[in-house]
Amino acid sequence: MRIAVVIPAYKVKNQILEVVNSIPEIVSQIYVVDDKCPESCGEFLQQSYDGNRLKVIFNEKNLGVGGAVKEGYKQFLKDDQAEVIVKLDGDGQMDPSLIKGLVNSILLNQTDYSKGNRFNNLRSLKGMPTMRLFGNSVLSFLNKFVNGYWHIMDPTNGFTAIHKDTLHKLELDKIDNRYFFESDMLFRLSLVRARVEDFSMQALYADEESNLRIGKILFEFPPKYCVRFIKRIGYNYFLRDFNAGSLQLFMGALLFMFGVIFGSINWLNSVNTGVEASAGTIMLSALPVILGFQLLLGFLNYDIQSSKN
């Protein structure tokens, strides 16, 4: 089974040649996507790389890391010369020698999409900047809710591999073009019920500067998470299927909301009139909240167990 690699290239001229040269021979095709790089990474590679595996794609405008990767994916599917494609960053933070381990579960037909996970390796965590470690931990937790892959960590890790059959199932044009790309990929994979697994790895940190800013995460990611969470729940639990989890979610949300609203109305009424609510009124507010919360926990457990399959 042949393997290809796609590398988005933007302001990585100092690292890109070393990254490409270190890609092992098991890779038959290397797609480097020059994302309108001001350093002309694509032209630099064409002049400097000595080999016949390289194909450079030039974007007419900057599409972002996700947009660049998608252009590489499209060319990979068009060429149809390999079965698996690995996404590798051009900044040297990912060790190309790990490609064989990353794709192994796909080659054995044990998974459809394999991604790196730096959280399984304590040595890697020690080298990770504190702010990046905190941010990735928070994003990992949020992504579990959004995409339903509860066994997955480090969702923004860009070291990934996917089988072409799974890639064909995805609507690439709908996947985010910017830094939400990796998280959006997991969401799209959940819609086609693809098998996803983590691959333990250690990242390499040098003096390169990340283009991702905290402000982008705080203001751009939450709305996208909310929209995709609603889409996943609606599609997987009410449109494509209706199961025990669907019933628990529907009844749990209904009871919980009724208890909160009914209780709030009666509490405000008691404050305004000075008359204490009766025991029956209190119980009529509390019981739906308690029961609804238990049903929502039941749905959460159902969702977690479903991700293992």
Residue pairs with C-beta under 8 A, 6 or more apart in sequence:
1 82
1 83
1 84
1 107
2 28
2 29
2 81
2 82
2 83
2 84
3 26
3 27
3 28
3 82
3 83
3 84
3 85
3 86
3 99
3 103
4 27
4 28
4 29
4 30
4 31
4 76
4 81
4 82
4 84
4 85
4 86
5 23
5 27
5 29
5 30
5 31
5 85
5 86
5 87
5 88
5 96
5 99
6 31
6 32
6 33
6 69
6 72
6 73
6 76
6 85
6 86
6 87
6 88
7 16
7 19
7 20
7 30
7 31
7 32
7 33
7 72
7 87
7 88
7 89
7 90
8 33
8 35
8 65
8 68
8 69
8 72
8 87
8 89
8 90
9 16
9 32
9 33
9 34
9 35
9 37
9 41
9 42
9 45
9 68
9 90
10 34
10 35
10 36
10 37
10 41
10 62
10 65
10 68
10 90
10 211
11 37
11 38
11 39
11 41
11 211
12 19
12 37
12 39
12 41
12 89
12 90
12 91
12 92
12 208
13 37
13 39
13 40
13 41
13 44
15 90
15 91
15 92
15 208
16 32
16 41
16 44
16 45
16 90
17 44
17 45
17 48
17 49
18 92
19 88
19 89
19 90
19 91
19 92
19 96
20 30
20 32
20 45
20 49
20 54
21 49
22 96
22 97
23 30
23 53
23 88
23 96
23 99
24 96
24 97
24 99
24 100
26 99
26 100
27 53
27 86
27 99
28 53
28 81
28 82
29 53
29 55
29 76
29 79
29 81
29 82
30 53
30 54
30 55
31 55
31 57
31 72
31 75
31 76
31 85
32 41
32 42
32 45
32 54
32 55
32 56
32 57
32 90
33 56
33 57
33 59
33 68
33 69
33 71
33 72
34 40
34 41
34 42
34 43
34 56
34 57
34 58
34 59
35 59
35 62
35 63
35 64
35 65
35 67
35 68
36 58
36 59
36 60
36 61
36 62
36 63
41 90
42 56
42 57
42 58
45 54
45 56
46 54
46 56
55 75
57 71
57 72
57 75
59 67
59 68
59 71
63 70
63 71
63 177
64 177
64 178
64 179
64 181
65 158
65 177
65 178
65 179
65 181
66 175
66 176
66 177
66 178
66 179
66 180
66 181
66 182
66 184
67 177
67 178
69 87
69 181
70 172
70 173
70 175
70 177
72 85
72 87
73 85
73 167
73 172
74 172
76 82
76 85
76 164
76 167
77 164
77 167
77 168
80 164
82 164
83 163
83 164
84 103
84 106
84 107
84 161
84 162
84 163
84 164
85 161
85 162
85 164
85 167
86 99
86 102
86 103
86 159
86 160
86 161
87 158
87 159
87 160
87 161
87 162
88 94
88 96
88 99
88 158
88 159
89 158
89 159
91 208
92 204
92 206
92 208
93 203
93 204
93 205
93 206
93 208
94 116
94 158
94 159
94 201
94 203
94 204
95 201
95 202
95 204
98 116
98 159
98 199
98 201
99 161
101 199
102 114
102 116
102 159
102 160
102 161
102 199
102 201
103 114
103 161
105 111
105 114
105 197
105 199
106 112
106 113
106 114
106 161
106 162
106 163
110 195
110 197
111 195
111 196
111 197
112 162
112 163
112 165
112 166
112 189
112 194
112 195
112 196
113 160
113 161
113 162
113 163
113 166
113 185
113 189
113 194
113 195
113 196
113 197
114 160
114 161
114 162
114 196
114 197
114 198
114 199
115 152
115 154
115 157
115 159
115 160
115 161
115 182
115 196
115 197
115 198
115 199
116 154
116 157
116 158
116 159
116 160
116 198
116 199
116 201
116 203
117 152
117 153
117 154
117 157
117 198
117 199
117 200
117 201
118 124
118 125
118 128
118 136
118 154
118 157
118 201
118 202
118 203
119 125
119 136
119 137
119 140
119 153
119 154
120 153
120 198
120 200
121 200
121 201
121 202
123 202
124 201
124 202
124 203
125 133
127 202
127 203
127 205
128 136
128 203
128 205
129 205
131 214
132 210
135 214
135 217
136 154
136 156
139 155
139 156
139 183
139 217
139 221
140 152
140 153
140 154
140 155
142 221
142 225
143 149
143 152
143 155
143 183
143 186
143 225
144 150
144 152
145 225
145 229
146 183
146 186
146 187
146 225
146 228
146 229
146 232
147 155
147 183
147 186
147 187
147 189
147 190
147 228
147 232
148 190
148 232
148 236
148 303
148 306
148 307
149 186
149 189
149 190
149 196
149 307
150 303
150 304
150 307
150 308
151 198
151 307
151 308
152 186
152 196
152 198
153 198
154 198
155 182
155 183
155 186
156 179
156 182
156 183
157 182
157 201
158 182
159 199
159 201
160 182
160 185
166 189
166 192
166 194
169 192
169 194
170 185
170 188
170 189
170 192
171 188
174 188
175 181
175 184
175 185
175 188
176 183
176 184
176 224
178 216
178 220
179 211
179 212
179 216
179 217
179 220
180 220
180 221
180 224
183 221
183 224
183 225
184 224
184 228
186 196
187 228
187 231
187 232
189 196
190 232
190 236
191 231
191 232
191 235
191 236
233 249
237 243
237 245
237 246
237 249
238 246
243 302
244 302
245 299
245 302
245 303
245 306
248 295
248 296
248 298
248 299
248 302
249 295
249 296
249 299
251 292
251 295
252 291
252 292
252 293
252 294
252 295
252 296
252 298
252 299
253 292
253 296
254 292
255 288
255 289
255 291
255 292
255 295
256 288
256 289
256 292
256 293
256 295
256 296
257 292
258 288
258 292
259 285
259 286
259 287
259 288
259 289
259 290
259 292
260 289
262 284
262 285
262 288
263 282
263 285
263 286
263 289
266 277
266 281
266 285
267 277
269 275
269 277
270 276
270 277
